[in-house]
Structures are given as structure tokens and as C-alpha cells.
Amino acid sequence: MELFSVEFFSALLTIIFIDLILAGDNAIVIGLAARNLPKEQQKKAVIWGTAGAVGIRVIATLLVVQLLNVPWLNLVGGLLLVWIAYKLLVQEDAHDGIKSGNTLWQSIRTIIIADAAMGIDNVIAVAGAAHGDTLLVVLGLIISVPVVVWGSTLFIKLINRYEWIVYVGSAVLAYTAAKMITHEKSFQAFFENPWIYWLFVIAVILLTIAAGWLTNNRRQKDKPQKSSESH
């Protein structure tokens, strides 16, 4: 990918957006892990915990970027990313397993371990959007991380207030997933036709959003029934 071309910047913006849309959980983890510490230590836990988590994430993403050259892994990664895009729309809050640390080191360790465990969706999505470009991976994370650390609370509030942001995020992930699948060497000849390529990409995006929307609608209808049954 040519440096500072339109394609480069569009891929970089996609990576930054993916980092932000998938950062909500990371922000919650950081808050939960550091909540028992004294005020002056909370900031240190956030900074060092995030630095450690980012270091692991950069290494993991670069490894996945290299692995995507292996036959069929673009297809596997793309299908996994479609599932992640769907789960983003229908996710339920579940952070009961995150224990707050009583010491600075315990909190830092919790942030790093929890982020590594939860960051697989981010790693696959960023690797797919980067299309083998190491500079894009590193730049995307460098730009996103300060926003995640200091602006994640605001971003969570925005997502809670404007539900459509999550749908846009899911569409971006589904688009990245579709592009990963079309980059699979075995399928490249088939997707050389631009009509087939764009029909496939649009179909993946629409099916993912429709599946998430239908699941959420069904859950909303089930809620009144469950509450009336409990009474």
C-alpha cells in the first residue's frame, strides 16, 4: 500500500474506528481493575496497564498479519470477524470476572491479562483492515490508544446515547470481514469482477446488521414476557 495515499488513509481511519468501537470493554476493564486503588495510583495503573496491553496487542496483531499469508486463514479470519460484528450488536454486559486489584502491580496485571483475553476481536479486525501493512497497525494503535485511555468513557456514553453508532461499527467490521474473504488467494479470481465483489461485500454487511437487529428485536419482545412471568 502506497504511503499517504487515499487507500492508506482510508485503511488508517478504518483501523482507528475499529479500535474505538471495540474499546468500550477495555475501558470498563481498566476502570474495574483500578477502582480500589488510591487516587494517585489509579492514573499509574491505567497508564502502565494500558502500555503493557498495547505492547502485547501490537505483537499479536503483527503476528496475525503475517499468518494471513497462510492459505485459507483470510477466509477463517473473515468468517470470525463476521461473528464479531454480529456479537457487537447483541452483546450483553458481563464483566463480573474482572477483580479489582488492591495493589498497583495487581491492577496493572489484571488490565494486561484481561485486555489480552478480550483483545482477540480487535487483533483480527485490525489485521484484516491493515492488509499486511505493519506501519498501519502501529500508527492506528498509537493514535487510538490515547483516545481509548482518556476518551473511552465519553465514547461509551455516546454509544449508549446513539445506538446507531454501534450499527455503523458493526457495518465497518462486516466490510473488513468481507474484504478479508475476498483477499483469500483461492477466491481472488472469482472476485476480480467488480459487480460480484461489491454485491458480496454489501450482502455480508446487510446480513450481519439484519441478524443483529432481529436478535435485538426478539430480545426486546421477550423481556416483558419474562418480567410478567417472574411476577
PyMOL commands that set and color helices and strands:
alter all, ss='L'
color gray80, all
select helices_A, chain A and resi 6-21+24-34+39-67+73-90+104-118+120-130+134-161+164-182+185-187+190-192+194-230
alter helices_A, ss='H'
color red, helices_A
deselect
rebuild
show_as cartoon
